[in-house]
Amino acid sequence: MSEREISQLLMLGVVGEELTEFERSAWQRYPPGGVILFSRNCIDPHKTRALVDELQEISIKSSGLPLIVAVDQEGGPVVRLKAGFPDFPGAKILGADADLEKTRTTAQALAKALLEIGINCNLAPVADLFQPASRVLRDRCFGENPELVAGQVKAYIKGLQSCGMAACVKHFPGHGTVVEDSHKMLPVSHLGRSELAPHLIPFAAAIAADVKIMMAAHLKFPAIDSRSVPFSPLFLNEIARLELGFSGLIISDDLDMAAVADLPLVQVMVEGVKAGLDMALWGRNLKPVADPEPVLDGFCQNMQNCGLSKELLQVKMARVKCLRKDIMSELKIYG
């Protein structure tokens, strides 16, 4: 299978408000399936829109399919679009209000605002259970009670996806199991399998709401598996797919984080996809790498010789293609 087919198993970051020549060349040769936008790309909504339009033009010409254009626009403390973009309440406020209709309509309004800029995937909602000592959750959670969080998660997903926006539930199987920040280290939880069950309830609700994407967290549960979640067939296949019944896209949390920074980037990408990820996310934050092409080339070459069967690789590519086709009608680049 071709490198252009394999490269769609990647979601990549862009270093600035405009594409560099290195990035433009790399995108044309190895068209990824998605792009993730950060604050550095979202200083001005009009420039963000221009960047998205150029990326989509390259994607259509290179692969015949539009990009999944993703952003962390949770509301509350985690937003990438600020100046010139509407302000929406985050999970903490929505969870405290306990009004599911308000949660649904808030997510719906947010989706419409993002679609105006060409963004078709919100990396939300957060389904983690609130952990008071957490260094990463803070005001990003709907609450502590699994059933309350489950209801909020379901309503939020319905609001986003009713407009054609792909929702991404995160961070599977729950950052509420730890207090450390995976941007700075690999958090370790000592929960056993039965103790993990309450944290899975909101993710089961997300799946019941037909969420399109699930993000695998950089977490390790030694009592359950020796491998951390993005590299664990047990978590990604047995729990997420077989036990919970998820049939959508599984994407990693950013592979450019301290939790996996001690390993070669290409190796991390390939091992994650082999384990059960459908897309590897490289935000290009810790390792921006001016020219991403060698990394993309290394990923495509190694994926063809990693021992993963052609059939399994095709299943992953089919999931990515299915979502890209689903969002095609929502993009405004054709108008």
KOLBA-21523 format. One record per residue (C-alpha): residue number from 1; chain; x, y, z. Coordinates in steps of 0.001 Angstrom, whole numbers, plus 500000, padded with zeros to 6 digits. Layout:
% KOLBA-21523
<site num="NUM" cadena="A" xx="X" yy="Y" zz="Z"/>
...
***
This chain:
% KOLBA-21523
<site num="1" cadena="A" xx="500000" yy="500000" zz="500000"/>
<site num="2" cadena="A" xx="501159" yy="503503" zz="499244"/>
<site num="3" cadena="A" xx="502840" yy="505980" zz="501569"/>
<site num="4" cadena="A" xx="499998" yy="508430" zz="500901"/>
<site num="5" cadena="A" xx="497523" yy="505918" zz="502291"/>
<site num="6" cadena="A" xx="499621" yy="505191" zz="505386"/>
<site num="7" cadena="A" xx="500377" yy="508832" zz="506153"/>
<site num="8" cadena="A" xx="496675" yy="509485" zz="506811"/>
<site num="9" cadena="A" xx="497130" yy="507612" zz="510100"/>
<site num="10" cadena="A" xx="498798" yy="510786" zz="511405"/>
<site num="11" cadena="A" xx="497413" yy="513985" zz="512858"/>
<site num="12" cadena="A" xx="500019" yy="516757" zz="512817"/>
<site num="13" cadena="A" xx="500562" yy="520203" zz="514257"/>
<site num="14" cadena="A" xx="501618" yy="523307" zz="512329"/>
<site num="15" cadena="A" xx="504305" yy="525578" zz="513790"/>
<site num="16" cadena="A" xx="502708" yy="528961" zz="513064"/>
<site num="17" cadena="A" xx="499865" yy="530956" zz="511529"/>
<site num="18" cadena="A" xx="501036" yy="530069" zz="508022"/>
<site num="19" cadena="A" xx="502547" yy="526964" zz="506480"/>
<site num="20" cadena="A" xx="506292" yy="526969" zz="505984"/>
<site num="21" cadena="A" xx="507763" yy="525691" zz="502742"/>
<site num="22" cadena="A" xx="509009" yy="522612" zz="504623"/>
<site num="23" cadena="A" xx="505488" yy="521909" zz="505858"/>
<site num="24" cadena="A" xx="503886" yy="522542" zz="502496"/>
<site num="25" cadena="A" xx="506271" yy="520080" zz="500826"/>
<site num="26" cadena="A" xx="505786" yy="517447" zz="503538"/>
<site num="27" cadena="A" xx="501965" yy="517749" zz="503436"/>
<site num="28" cadena="A" xx="501978" yy="517284" zz="499661"/>
<site num="29" cadena="A" xx="504188" yy="514201" zz="499725"/>
<site num="30" cadena="A" xx="502789" yy="512598" zz="502888"/>
<site num="31" cadena="A" xx="499246" yy="513972" zz="503311"/>
<site num="32" cadena="A" xx="498138" yy="513340" zz="506906"/>
<site num="33" cadena="A" xx="494594" yy="512464" zz="507850"/>
<site num="34" cadena="A" xx="494306" yy="515345" zz="510253"/>
<site num="35" cadena="A" xx="495771" yy="518536" zz="511637"/>
<site num="36" cadena="A" xx="495632" yy="519808" zz="515217"/>
<site num="37" cadena="A" xx="495555" yy="523528" zz="515878"/>
<site num="38" cadena="A" xx="497041" yy="525190" zz="518948"/>
<site num="39" cadena="A" xx="496960" yy="528753" zz="520262"/>
<site num="40" cadena="A" xx="499938" yy="529620" zz="518048"/>
<site num="41" cadena="A" xx="497744" yy="528894" zz="515018"/>
<site num="42" cadena="A" xx="494676" yy="530682" zz="516344"/>
<site num="43" cadena="A" xx="495764" yy="534236" zz="517150"/>
<site num="44" cadena="A" xx="493352" yy="535711" zz="514604"/>
<site num="45" cadena="A" xx="490239" yy="533799" zz="513398"/>
<site num="46" cadena="A" xx="490606" yy="535113" zz="509841"/>
<site num="47" cadena="A" xx="494210" yy="533887" zz="509617"/>
<site num="48" cadena="A" xx="493164" yy="530595" zz="511155"/>
<site num="49" cadena="A" xx="490527" yy="530216" zz="508476"/>
<site num="50" cadena="A" xx="493088" yy="530991" zz="505753"/>
<site num="51" cadena="A" xx="495457" yy="528372" zz="507182"/>
<site num="52" cadena="A" xx="492700" yy="525759" zz="507308"/>
<site num="53" cadena="A" xx="491651" yy="526546" zz="503741"/>
<site num="54" cadena="A" xx="495192" yy="526086" zz="502459"/>
<site num="55" cadena="A" xx="495598" yy="522822" zz="504352"/>
<site num="56" cadena="A" xx="492313" yy="521548" zz="502963"/>
<site num="57" cadena="A" xx="493277" yy="522527" zz="499427"/>
<site num="58" cadena="A" xx="496527" yy="520582" zz="499746"/>
<site num="59" cadena="A" xx="494718" yy="517618" zz="501263"/>
<site num="60" cadena="A" xx="492102" yy="517423" zz="498519"/>
<site num="61" cadena="A" xx="494746" yy="517657" zz="495787"/>
<site num="62" cadena="A" xx="497062" yy="515129" zz="497464"/>
<site num="63" cadena="A" xx="494603" yy="512539" zz="498754"/>
<site num="64" cadena="A" xx="491158" yy="513359" zz="497400"/>
<site num="65" cadena="A" xx="489822" yy="513674" zz="500948"/>
<site num="66" cadena="A" xx="489460" yy="516562" zz="503405"/>
<site num="67" cadena="A" xx="491432" yy="516775" zz="506626"/>
<site num="68" cadena="A" xx="490098" yy="516210" zz="510098"/>
<site num="69" cadena="A" xx="490787" yy="519688" zz="511516"/>
<site num="70" cadena="A" xx="490940" yy="519393" zz="515305"/>
<site num="71" cadena="A" xx="491280" yy="521826" zz="518185"/>
<site num="72" cadena="A" xx="491041" yy="521732" zz="521990"/>
<site num="73" cadena="A" xx="488203" yy="524194" zz="522487"/>
<site num="74" cadena="A" xx="486758" yy="522853" zz="525727"/>
<site num="75" cadena="A" xx="485647" yy="526170" zz="527185"/>
<site num="76" cadena="A" xx="486857" yy="527220" zz="530618"/>
<site num="77" cadena="A" xx="490642" yy="527031" zz="531068"/>
<site num="78" cadena="A" xx="491406" yy="525164" zz="527831"/>
<site num="79" cadena="A" xx="490674" yy="527172" zz="524694"/>
<site num="80" cadena="A" xx="492860" yy="527779" zz="521637"/>
<site num="81" cadena="A" xx="490676" yy="530381" zz="519893"/>
<site num="82" cadena="A" xx="490341" yy="533461" zz="522090"/>
<site num="83" cadena="A" xx="490442" yy="536928" zz="520485"/>
<site num="84" cadena="A" xx="487501" yy="537397" zz="518111"/>
<site num="85" cadena="A" xx="485913" yy="534062" zz="519084"/>
<site num="86" cadena="A" xx="482808" yy="533631" zz="521265"/>
<site num="87" cadena="A" xx="483337" yy="532596" zz="524884"/>
<site num="88" cadena="A" xx="481610" yy="529412" zz="526073"/>
<site num="89" cadena="A" xx="481326" yy="527922" zz="529571"/>
<site num="90" cadena="A" xx="483552" yy="524953" zz="530364"/>
<site num="91" cadena="A" xx="482738" yy="521597" zz="531894"/>
<site num="92" cadena="A" xx="482996" yy="522739" zz="535512"/>
<site num="93" cadena="A" xx="480255" yy="525348" zz="535096"/>
<site num="94" cadena="A" xx="478050" yy="523093" zz="532980"/>
<site num="95" cadena="A" xx="478412" yy="520215" zz="535426"/>
<site num="96" cadena="A" xx="477563" yy="522452" zz="538389"/>
<site num="97" cadena="A" xx="474431" yy="523711" zz="536596"/>
<site num="98" cadena="A" xx="473364" yy="520096" zz="535977"/>
<site num="99" cadena="A" xx="471181" yy="521207" zz="533060"/>
<site num="100" cadena="A" xx="471602" yy="518703" zz="530236"/>
<site num="101" cadena="A" xx="469727" yy="520857" zz="527735"/>
<site num="102" cadena="A" xx="472023" yy="523784" zz="528476"/>
<site num="103" cadena="A" xx="475034" yy="521516" zz="527981"/>
<site num="104" cadena="A" xx="473668" yy="520281" zz="524649"/>
<site num="105" cadena="A" xx="472849" yy="523754" zz="523312"/>
<site num="106" cadena="A" xx="476185" yy="525159" zz="524508"/>
<site num="107" cadena="A" xx="478057" yy="522443" zz="522621"/>
<site num="108" cadena="A" xx="475861" yy="523001" zz="519592"/>
<site num="109" cadena="A" xx="476599" yy="526740" zz="519528"/>
<site num="110" cadena="A" xx="480323" yy="526057" zz="519969"/>
<site num="111" cadena="A" xx="480258" yy="523593" zz="517077"/>
<site num="112" cadena="A" xx="478621" yy="526141" zz="514773"/>
<site num="113" cadena="A" xx="481239" yy="528770" zz="515669"/>
<site num="114" cadena="A" xx="484103" yy="526347" zz="514998"/>
<site num="115" cadena="A" xx="482637" yy="525221" zz="511684"/>
<site num="116" cadena="A" xx="482617" yy="528845" zz="510530"/>
<site num="117" cadena="A" xx="486417" yy="528733" zz="510743"/>
<site num="118" cadena="A" xx="486620" yy="525360" zz="508999"/>
<site num="119" cadena="A" xx="487304" yy="523344" zz="512162"/>
<site num="120" cadena="A" xx="485369" yy="520075" zz="512072"/>
<site num="121" cadena="A" xx="486607" yy="518240" zz="515168"/>
<site num="122" cadena="A" xx="486573" yy="519416" zz="518777"/>
<site num="123" cadena="A" xx="488825" yy="517442" zz="521101"/>
<site num="124" cadena="A" xx="486125" yy="517444" zz="523753"/>
<site num="125" cadena="A" xx="484349" yy="516555" zz="525978"/>
<site num="126" cadena="A" xx="486519" yy="515648" zz="528939"/>
<site num="127" cadena="A" xx="485072" yy="512475" zz="530475"/>
<site num="128" cadena="A" xx="487581" yy="512279" zz="533339"/>
<site num="129" cadena="A" xx="486195" yy="512206" zz="536870"/>
<site num="130" cadena="A" xx="487248" yy="515240" zz="538901"/>
<site num="131" cadena="A" xx="490279" yy="514601" zz="541099"/>
<site num="132" cadena="A" xx="490837" yy="517423" zz="543619"/>
<site num="133" cadena="A" xx="494611" yy="516884" zz="543748"/>
<site num="134" cadena="A" xx="495019" yy="516671" zz="539963"/>
<site num="135" cadena="A" xx="497606" yy="518896" zz="538301"/>
<site num="136" cadena="A" xx="495903" yy="518654" zz="534927"/>
<site num="137" cadena="A" xx="492127" yy="518378" zz="535428"/>
<site num="138" cadena="A" xx="491452" yy="521430" zz="537600"/>
<site num="139" cadena="A" xx="488327" yy="523099" zz="536124"/>
<site num="140" cadena="A" xx="488083" yy="520836" zz="533073"/>
<site num="141" cadena="A" xx="485719" yy="518185" zz="534473"/>
<site num="142" cadena="A" xx="481943" yy="518000" zz="534769"/>
<site num="143" cadena="A" xx="482221" yy="516540" zz="538272"/>
<site num="144" cadena="A" xx="483184" yy="513611" zz="540481"/>
<site num="145" cadena="A" xx="480080" yy="511456" zz="540199"/>
<site num="146" cadena="A" xx="480346" yy="508950" zz="537309"/>
<site num="147" cadena="A" xx="476638" yy="509048" zz="536470"/>
<site num="148" cadena="A" xx="476482" yy="512839" zz="536497"/>
<site num="149" cadena="A" xx="479559" yy="513057" zz="534273"/>
<site num="150" cadena="A" xx="478142" yy="510398" zz="531958"/>
<site num="151" cadena="A" xx="474963" yy="512408" zz="531397"/>
<site num="152" cadena="A" xx="476896" yy="515612" zz="530722"/>
<site num="153" cadena="A" xx="479293" yy="513864" zz="528338"/>
<site num="154" cadena="A" xx="476423" yy="512375" zz="526383"/>
<site num="155" cadena="A" xx="474618" yy="515719" zz="526094"/>
<site num="156" cadena="A" xx="477799" yy="517527" zz="525026"/>
<site num="157" cadena="A" xx="478538" yy="514979" zz="522312"/>
<site num="158" cadena="A" xx="474984" yy="515172" zz="520977"/>
<site num="159" cadena="A" xx="475276" yy="518952" zz="520806"/>
<site num="160" cadena="A" xx="478566" yy="518923" zz="518919"/>
<site num="161" cadena="A" xx="477697" yy="516130" zz="516514"/>
<site num="162" cadena="A" xx="474197" yy="517398" zz="515711"/>
<site num="163" cadena="A" xx="475938" yy="520082" zz="513617"/>
<site num="164" cadena="A" xx="478359" yy="517748" zz="511870"/>
<site num="165" cadena="A" xx="481218" yy="518423" zz="514278"/>
<site num="166" cadena="A" xx="483177" yy="515298" zz="515259"/>
<site num="167" cadena="A" xx="483466" yy="515007" zz="519037"/>
<site num="168" cadena="A" xx="486486" yy="513390" zz="520699"/>
<site num="169" cadena="A" xx="485937" yy="512024" zz="524194"/>
<site num="170" cadena="A" xx="489035" yy="512130" zz="526397"/>
<site num="171" cadena="A" xx="491192" yy="511037" zz="528193"/>
<site num="172" cadena="A" xx="490550" yy="507260" zz="528089"/>
<site num="173" cadena="A" xx="490407" yy="505498" zz="530539"/>
<site num="174" cadena="A" xx="490350" yy="508541" zz="532833"/>
<site num="175" cadena="A" xx="492874" yy="511070" zz="534125"/>
<site num="176" cadena="A" xx="490867" yy="511163" zz="537333"/>
<site num="177" cadena="A" xx="492791" yy="508048" zz="538312"/>
<site num="178" cadena="A" xx="496023" yy="510059" zz="538770"/>
<site num="179" cadena="A" xx="497215" yy="513490" zz="539918"/>
<site num="180" cadena="A" xx="500323" yy="513972" zz="537739"/>
<site num="181" cadena="A" xx="500427" yy="515923" zz="534470"/>
<site num="182" cadena="A" xx="501349" yy="513752" zz="531458"/>
<site num="183" cadena="A" xx="502770" yy="516838" zz="529732"/>
<site num="184" cadena="A" xx="505591" yy="516599" zz="532287"/>
<site num="185" cadena="A" xx="505833" yy="512878" zz="533138"/>
<site num="186" cadena="A" xx="504110" yy="509519" zz="532697"/>
<site num="187" cadena="A" xx="501417" yy="509317" zz="535402"/>
<site num="188" cadena="A" xx="501079" yy="505941" zz="537103"/>
<site num="189" cadena="A" xx="497871" yy="504664" zz="538693"/>
<site num="190" cadena="A" xx="497813" yy="501687" zz="541015"/>
<site num="191" cadena="A" xx="494128" yy="500950" zz="540527"/>
<site num="192" cadena="A" xx="493169" yy="497400" zz="539730"/>
<site num="193" cadena="A" xx="490753" yy="496364" zz="537008"/>
<site num="194" cadena="A" xx="487634" yy="496459" zz="539198"/>
<site num="195" cadena="A" xx="488614" yy="499833" zz="540714"/>
<site num="196" cadena="A" xx="488845" yy="501319" zz="537231"/>
<site num="197" cadena="A" xx="485196" yy="500513" zz="536473"/>
<site num="198" cadena="A" xx="483627" yy="503807" zz="537705"/>
<site num="199" cadena="A" xx="486021" yy="505807" zz="535524"/>
<site num="200" cadena="A" xx="484818" yy="503932" zz="532433"/>
<site num="201" cadena="A" xx="481150" yy="504840" zz="532947"/>
<site num="202" cadena="A" xx="481398" yy="508259" zz="531186"/>
<site num="203" cadena="A" xx="483261" yy="506661" zz="528278"/>
<site num="204" cadena="A" xx="480529" yy="504048" zz="527925"/>
<site num="205" cadena="A" xx="478017" yy="506919" zz="527806"/>
<site num="206" cadena="A" xx="480076" yy="508627" zz="525084"/>
<site num="207" cadena="A" xx="480022" yy="505459" zz="523026"/>
<site num="208" cadena="A" xx="476262" yy="505183" zz="523506"/>
<site num="209" cadena="A" xx="476045" yy="508729" zz="522096"/>
<site num="210" cadena="A" xx="477936" yy="507537" zz="518996"/>
<site num="211" cadena="A" xx="481038" yy="509634" zz="519676"/>
<site num="212" cadena="A" xx="483275" yy="509649" zz="516606"/>
<site num="213" cadena="A" xx="486693" yy="509724" zz="518290"/>
<site num="214" cadena="A" xx="488243" yy="508551" zz="521562"/>
<site num="215" cadena="A" xx="491594" yy="509852" zz="522813"/>
<site num="216" cadena="A" xx="493930" yy="507464" zz="524633"/>
<site num="217" cadena="A" xx="495664" yy="509078" zz="527614"/>
<site num="218" cadena="A" xx="499314" yy="508820" zz="528595"/>
<site num="219" cadena="A" xx="498629" yy="506747" zz="531711"/>
<site num="220" cadena="A" xx="500063" yy="503557" zz="533109"/>
<site num="221" cadena="A" xx="498244" yy="500976" zz="535247"/>
<site num="222" cadena="A" xx="500861" yy="498402" zz="536328"/>
<site num="223" cadena="A" xx="498258" yy="496267" zz="538088"/>
<site num="224" cadena="A" xx="496372" yy="495930" zz="534788"/>
<site num="225" cadena="A" xx="499059" yy="496047" zz="532074"/>
<site num="226" cadena="A" xx="502806" yy="496660" zz="531946"/>
<site num="227" cadena="A" xx="502360" yy="498959" zz="528930"/>
<site num="228" cadena="A" xx="500952" yy="502484" zz="529076"/>
<site num="229" cadena="A" xx="497536" yy="502990" zz="527512"/>
<site num="230" cadena="A" xx="498495" yy="504231" zz="523991"/>
<site num="231" cadena="A" xx="500689" yy="501134" zz="523552"/>
<site num="232" cadena="A" xx="498388" yy="498613" zz="525221"/>
<site num="233" cadena="A" xx="496287" yy="496201" zz="523127"/>
<site num="234" cadena="A" xx="494528" yy="495313" zz="526378"/>
<site num="235" cadena="A" xx="493234" yy="498863" zz="526880"/>
<site num="236" cadena="A" xx="492752" yy="499810" zz="523234"/>
<site num="237" cadena="A" xx="491329" yy="496569" zz="521893"/>
<site num="238" cadena="A" xx="490008" yy="494453" zz="524755"/>
<site num="239" cadena="A" xx="488563" yy="497214" zz="526939"/>
<site num="240" cadena="A" xx="487730" yy="500029" zz="524499"/>
<site num="241" cadena="A" xx="486566" yy="497927" zz="521575"/>
<site num="242" cadena="A" xx="485463" yy="494529" zz="522898"/>
<site num="243" cadena="A" xx="484211" yy="495430" zz="526370"/>
<site num="244" cadena="A" xx="482830" yy="498927" zz="525769"/>
<site num="245" cadena="A" xx="481938" yy="498340" zz="522108"/>
<site num="246" cadena="A" xx="483655" yy="501368" zz="520574"/>
<site num="247" cadena="A" xx="483825" yy="501187" zz="516775"/>
<site num="248" cadena="A" xx="485062" yy="504689" zz="516007"/>
<site num="249" cadena="A" xx="488496" yy="506245" zz="515713"/>
<site num="250" cadena="A" xx="491039" yy="505865" zz="518526"/>
<site num="251" cadena="A" xx="493652" yy="508608" zz="518572"/>
<site num="252" cadena="A" xx="496592" yy="509109" zz="520885"/>
<site num="253" cadena="A" xx="497044" yy="512064" zz="523164"/>
<site num="254" cadena="A" xx="499952" yy="514131" zz="521868"/>
<site num="255" cadena="A" xx="502999" yy="511913" zz="521321"/>
<site num="256" cadena="A" xx="505128" yy="515018" zz="521683"/>
<site num="257" cadena="A" xx="504789" yy="515064" zz="525473"/>
<site num="258" cadena="A" xx="507185" yy="514328" zz="528304"/>
<site num="259" cadena="A" xx="505320" yy="511094" zz="529052"/>
<site num="260" cadena="A" xx="506961" yy="509513" zz="525980"/>
<site num="261" cadena="A" xx="509791" yy="511979" zz="525268"/>
<site num="262" cadena="A" xx="512553" yy="509487" zz="526084"/>
<site num="263" cadena="A" xx="511680" yy="507285" zz="523088"/>
<site num="264" cadena="A" xx="512338" yy="507914" zz="519364"/>
<site num="265" cadena="A" xx="509321" yy="509669" zz="517878"/>
<site num="266" cadena="A" xx="508865" yy="507372" zz="514879"/>
<site num="267" cadena="A" xx="509089" yy="504319" zz="517130"/>
<site num="268" cadena="A" xx="506426" yy="505758" zz="519423"/>
<site num="269" cadena="A" xx="504110" yy="506449" zz="516486"/>
<site num="270" cadena="A" xx="504509" yy="502986" zz="514985"/>
<site num="271" cadena="A" xx="504203" yy="501113" zz="518284"/>
<site num="272" cadena="A" xx="501024" yy="503016" zz="519098"/>
<site num="273" cadena="A" xx="499359" yy="502149" zz="515797"/>
<site num="274" cadena="A" xx="500460" yy="498522" zz="516131"/>
<site num="275" cadena="A" xx="498917" yy="498359" zz="519602"/>
<site num="276" cadena="A" xx="495513" yy="499650" zz="518529"/>
<site num="277" cadena="A" xx="495603" yy="503366" zz="517736"/>
<site num="278" cadena="A" xx="494039" yy="504455" zz="514454"/>
<site num="279" cadena="A" xx="495834" yy="507803" zz="514426"/>
<site num="280" cadena="A" xx="499048" yy="508989" zz="516043"/>
<site num="281" cadena="A" xx="498985" yy="512645" zz="517087"/>
<site num="282" cadena="A" xx="502209" yy="514678" zz="516798"/>
<site num="283" cadena="A" xx="501555" yy="518228" zz="517918"/>
<site num="284" cadena="A" xx="505124" yy="519427" zz="517246"/>
<site num="285" cadena="A" xx="505447" yy="521232" zz="520558"/>
<site num="286" cadena="A" xx="508449" yy="519738" zz="522389"/>
<site num="287" cadena="A" xx="509986" yy="518643" zz="519089"/>
<site num="288" cadena="A" xx="508718" yy="521112" zz="516496"/>
<site num="289" cadena="A" xx="511328" yy="519937" zz="513924"/>
<site num="290" cadena="A" xx="511472" yy="522584" zz="511184"/>
<site num="291" cadena="A" xx="511198" yy="519960" zz="508436"/>
<site num="292" cadena="A" xx="508698" yy="517229" zz="509409"/>
<site num="293" cadena="A" xx="509242" yy="515230" zz="506215"/>
<site num="294" cadena="A" xx="511921" yy="512839" zz="507582"/>
<site num="295" cadena="A" xx="509607" yy="511896" zz="510457"/>
<site num="296" cadena="A" xx="506696" yy="511299" zz="508087"/>
<site num="297" cadena="A" xx="508918" yy="509273" zz="505765"/>
<site num="298" cadena="A" xx="510197" yy="507218" zz="508695"/>
<site num="299" cadena="A" xx="506679" yy="506525" zz="509897"/>
<site num="300" cadena="A" xx="505438" yy="505403" zz="506479"/>
<site num="301" cadena="A" xx="508479" yy="503197" zz="505860"/>
<site num="302" cadena="A" xx="508369" yy="501590" zz="509284"/>
<site num="303" cadena="A" xx="504629" yy="500973" zz="509184"/>
<site num="304" cadena="A" xx="505068" yy="498888" zz="506052"/>
<site num="305" cadena="A" xx="507586" yy="496663" zz="507820"/>
<site num="306" cadena="A" xx="506318" yy="496604" zz="511409"/>
<site num="307" cadena="A" xx="504635" yy="493218" zz="511326"/>
<site num="308" cadena="A" xx="501066" yy="494542" zz="511396"/>
<site num="309" cadena="A" xx="498947" yy="492582" zz="508948"/>
<site num="310" cadena="A" xx="497742" yy="494259" zz="505785"/>
<site num="311" cadena="A" xx="494170" yy="493506" zz="506836"/>
<site num="312" cadena="A" xx="494494" yy="495317" zz="510197"/>
<site num="313" cadena="A" xx="496216" yy="498258" zz="508553"/>
<site num="314" cadena="A" xx="493374" yy="498524" zz="506048"/>
<site num="315" cadena="A" xx="490813" yy="498478" zz="508872"/>
<site num="316" cadena="A" xx="492540" yy="501453" zz="510504"/>
<site num="317" cadena="A" xx="492737" yy="503376" zz="507236"/>
<site num="318" cadena="A" xx="489079" yy="502616" zz="506563"/>
<site num="319" cadena="A" xx="488096" yy="504145" zz="509919"/>
<site num="320" cadena="A" xx="490041" yy="507311" zz="509112"/>
<site num="321" cadena="A" xx="488611" yy="507526" zz="505594"/>
<site num="322" cadena="A" xx="485079" yy="506987" zz="506881"/>
<site num="323" cadena="A" xx="485337" yy="509945" zz="509242"/>
<site num="324" cadena="A" xx="486958" yy="512143" zz="506602"/>
<site num="325" cadena="A" xx="484086" yy="511397" zz="504232"/>
<site num="326" cadena="A" xx="481522" yy="512033" zz="506965"/>
<site num="327" cadena="A" xx="482840" yy="515530" zz="507625"/>
<site num="328" cadena="A" xx="483253" yy="516427" zz="503960"/>
<site num="329" cadena="A" xx="479803" yy="517970" zz="503604"/>
<site num="330" cadena="A" xx="480412" yy="520273" zz="506584"/>
<site num="331" cadena="A" xx="483472" yy="521952" zz="505111"/>
<site num="332" cadena="A" xx="482953" yy="525306" zz="503446"/>
<site num="333" cadena="A" xx="485962" yy="525116" zz="501161"/>
<site num="334" cadena="A" xx="483758" yy="524098" zz="498244"/>
<site num="335" cadena="A" xx="481631" yy="527216" zz="498417"/>
***
